[in-house]
Amino acid sequence: MALANFTARTALAVEDALLLADNASSNISGGNATLAVPHYPSGYTLPQIVVASVVVTLLMIVVVVGNMLVIIAITTEKALKNIQNWFIASLAVADFFLGLIIMPFSLANELMGYWIFGAWWCDVHSAMDVLLSTASIMNLCLISLDRYWSITQAVEYLKKRTPMRAVLMIGAVWLLSALICIPPLLGWKVERQADEQYPKCQVRPTKLYRPHQKHYAECSNIFRGWNF
C-alpha cells in the first residue's frame, strides 16, 4: 500500500516539477538569452509543461499499476482474502480510478489553464473527482478504525467483525461518498459562459468542499501516517 501514497503527493510533485522547470529557464546566462514565453492561459512555459507532464505521468503509471496489483493480489491469493484486507482493497479501488480517470484530465486542465473536454465531461469529471477523493479518505479512516478496534478491543471486535458487517461498512463509505459527489451534478460549480474562450471546469470553492486540492493530499498523508 506504500505505492498508494503517490496519489496524495501528486499535487506537491506538480509544484516541484514546475518550480524546477521555472528555475532552469530563469538561469539562462548570456546577454542574448531569452526566457521561455507562456503558450497557455495557465501561464506555464513549455519547459514547465514538459517536465510536469513527464513527472506526473510517471506517478500516474505507478499509482494505477501499484493499486491494480494490490487488487489482483487480494482477489486471487487465498492467504490475503481476509476481512481486514477487504478495506485495503476498497481503498485501492478508489486510488486506482483516481489515477486512471481523474488525474490525467486534471493535469491537462492545470497545465493548459482551461477545460477542453466539453461541458458534459466536466460535470462527470467533477462528480467522480469528489466521489473518489472522498472515498479514498474515508477508506483510510475505516482502515484506521478497524486496526484501532482490533488492538483495543481485540476479542470482542473480531467477533463482531463478520463478513456482512464489513461489507456494510465498505458500502456505507461509498454511499456517503456518492451523496457528497451529487452537488457538482446539481449545479454547485463555477458557471461556464457560452462564448468563453478559455472555459473553466471547477467546483464552486468553499472551505468545506474542495476536491483534488492540497487538502486531499494533506489529509491522505496524515491518515496514511496513522494507518502505517
C-alpha positions in Angstrom: 0.0 0.0 0.0 3.0 2.3 0.1 2.5 2.8 -3.6 -0.9 4.4 -3.0 0.9 7.3 -1.3 1.8 8.7 -4.7 -1.8 9.7 -5.2 -1.8 12.0 -2.2 1.6 13.5 -3.2 0.7 14.3 -6.8 -0.2 17.9 -6.2 3.1 18.5 -4.4 5.0 16.7 -7.2 3.5 19.0 -9.8 4.5 22.1 -7.9 8.1 20.8 -7.5 8.3 19.9 -11.2 7.1 23.3 -12.3 9.4 25.1 -9.9 12.3 23.1 -11.2 11.5 23.9 -14.8 11.0 27.6 -13.9 14.4 27.8 -12.3 16.0 26.1 -15.3 14.5 28.6 -17.7 15.3 31.5 -15.5 19.0 30.6 -15.0 19.9 31.1 -18.7 23.1 33.1 -18.9 24.3 35.4 -21.6 23.3 38.8 -23.0 21.3 37.4 -25.9 19.4 34.7 -23.9 15.6 34.9 -23.9 13.3 33.4 -21.4 10.5 31.0 -22.4 7.2 32.6 -23.2 4.0 31.1 -21.8 1.9 29.4 -24.5 -1.3 28.7 -22.5 -3.6 30.8 -20.2 -2.2 28.9 -17.2 1.0 31.0 -17.6 3.3 27.9 -17.6 6.1 27.8 -20.1 6.8 25.0 -22.5 9.7 23.6 -20.4 7.5 23.6 -17.3 4.7 21.8 -19.1 7.0 19.2 -20.5 8.7 18.5 -17.1 5.5 18.4 -15.2 3.8 16.1 -17.8 6.6 13.6 -17.6 6.9 13.6 -13.8 3.1 13.3 -13.2 2.6 10.8 -16.0 5.2 8.5 -14.3 3.4 9.0 -11.0 0.1 8.1 -12.5 1.5 4.9 -14.0 2.9 3.9 -10.6 -0.5 4.7 -8.9 -2.5 2.8 -11.5 -0.2 -0.2 -11.7 0.5 -0.4 -8.0 -3.1 -0.3 -6.9 -4.1 -2.7 -9.7 -1.5 -5.2 -8.3 -2.9 -4.8 -4.8 -6.4 -5.5 -6.0 -5.3 -8.6 -8.0 -3.3 -9.9 -5.1 -6.2 -9.6 -2.6 -8.7 -11.2 -5.0 -6.5 -14.1 -6.2 -4.4 -15.0 -3.2 -6.2 -17.2 -0.7 -4.0 -16.1 2.2 -4.9 -12.4 1.6 -8.7 -13.0 1.4 -9.4 -11.9 4.9 -11.8 -9.2 6.1 -9.1 -6.8 7.1 -7.7 -6.7 3.5 -11.2 -6.0 2.2 -10.8 -2.5 3.5 -7.4 -2.2 1.8 -8.9 -3.4 -1.5 -11.7 -0.8 -1.3 -9.0 1.9 -0.8 -7.0 0.5 -3.7 -10.1 0.7 -6.0 -10.6 4.3 -5.2 -7.0 5.2 -5.7 -6.8 3.1 -8.9 -9.7 5.1 -10.6 -8.2 8.4 -9.3 -5.0 7.7 -11.1 -6.8 6.3 -14.2 -9.7 8.7 -14.7 -9.2 11.9 -12.7 -5.5 12.7 -12.7 -4.9 12.8 -16.5 -7.7 15.3 -17.1 -6.9 17.3 -14.0 -3.3 17.5 -15.2 -4.3 18.8 -18.6 -6.6 21.3 -17.1 -4.0 22.6 -14.7 -1.2 22.9 -17.3 -3.3 24.4 -20.1 -5.3 26.7 -17.8 -8.7 25.8 -19.3 -11.0 22.9 -19.9 -11.1 21.5 -23.5 -13.1 18.3 -22.9 -16.6 19.7 -23.0 -19.3 20.6 -20.5 -20.7 17.1 -20.1 -17.4 15.5 -19.2 -16.7 18.5 -16.9 -19.8 17.6 -14.9 -19.0 13.9 -14.8 -15.3 14.5 -14.0 -16.1 16.9 -11.2 -18.6 14.4 -9.6 -16.2 11.5 -9.9 -13.3 13.5 -8.6 -15.3 14.3 -5.4 -16.6 10.7 -5.2 -13.2 9.0 -5.5 -11.3 11.5 -3.4 -13.9 11.3 -0.6 -14.0 7.5 -0.8 -10.2 7.3 -0.6 -10.0 9.4 2.5 -13.0 7.7 4.2 -11.5 4.2 3.4 -8.3 5.4 5.1 -10.4 6.3 8.2 -12.2 3.0 8.0 -8.8 1.1 7.9 -7.5 3.2 10.8 -10.6 2.5 12.9 -10.5 -1.2 12.1 -6.9 -1.5 13.3 -7.6 0.6 16.3 -10.5 -1.5 17.4 -8.6 -4.7 16.6 -6.0 -3.6 19.1 -8.1 -2.0 21.8 -11.0 -4.5 21.7 -9.3 -7.5 20.1 -11.6 -10.4 21.2 -14.9 -8.5 21.2 -14.4 -6.6 18.0 -13.1 -9.5 16.0 -16.2 -11.5 17.0 -18.4 -8.6 15.7 -16.4 -8.0 12.5 -18.4 -10.5 10.4 -18.2 -10.5 6.6 -21.7 -9.0 6.3 -20.8 -6.1 8.7 -17.5 -5.5 6.8 -19.5 -5.3 3.5 -22.0 -2.9 5.1 -19.1 -0.7 6.4 -17.5 -0.5 3.0 -20.9 0.1 1.4 -21.5 3.0 3.8 -18.2 4.6 2.8 -19.1 4.5 -0.9 -22.7 5.5 -0.3 -21.7 8.6 1.7 -19.1 9.5 -0.9 -21.7 9.2 -3.6 -24.0 11.6 -1.7 -21.2 14.1 -1.3 -20.5 14.0 -5.1 -24.0 15.0 -6.0 -23.6 18.8 -5.6 -21.5 19.2 -8.8 -24.2 17.5 -10.8 -26.9 19.8 -9.3 -25.1 23.0 -10.3 -22.6 23.5 -7.4 -19.8 24.6 -9.7 -18.3 27.6 -11.4 -20.7 28.7 -14.1 -19.4 28.5 -17.7 -20.0 31.2 -20.2 -21.3 30.1 -23.6 -18.9 32.3 -25.5 -16.0 31.9 -23.1 -12.7 31.5 -25.0 -11.0 29.5 -22.2 -13.7 27.7 -20.3 -13.2 26.6 -16.8 -14.2 23.3 -15.0 -14.2 24.0 -11.3 -16.3 23.0 -8.4 -17.5 26.1 -6.5 -14.8 26.7 -3.9 -15.8 26.7 -0.2 -13.9 25.9 3.0 -15.7 22.5 3.2 -15.8 21.5 -0.4 -12.5 21.5 -2.3 -11.8 18.2 -4.1 -8.5 17.3 -5.7 -6.7 20.1 -3.9 -3.9 20.1 -1.3 -6.5 19.4 1.4 -6.9 15.9 0.0 -3.1 15.4 -0.2 -2.6 16.6 3.4 -5.4 14.6 4.9 -4.3 11.5 3.0 -0.8 11.8 4.3 -2.0 12.3 7.8 -4.3 9.3 7.7 -1.7 7.1 6.0 0.8 8.1 8.7 -1.7 6.9 11.4 -2.5 3.8 9.4 1.0 2.6 8.8 
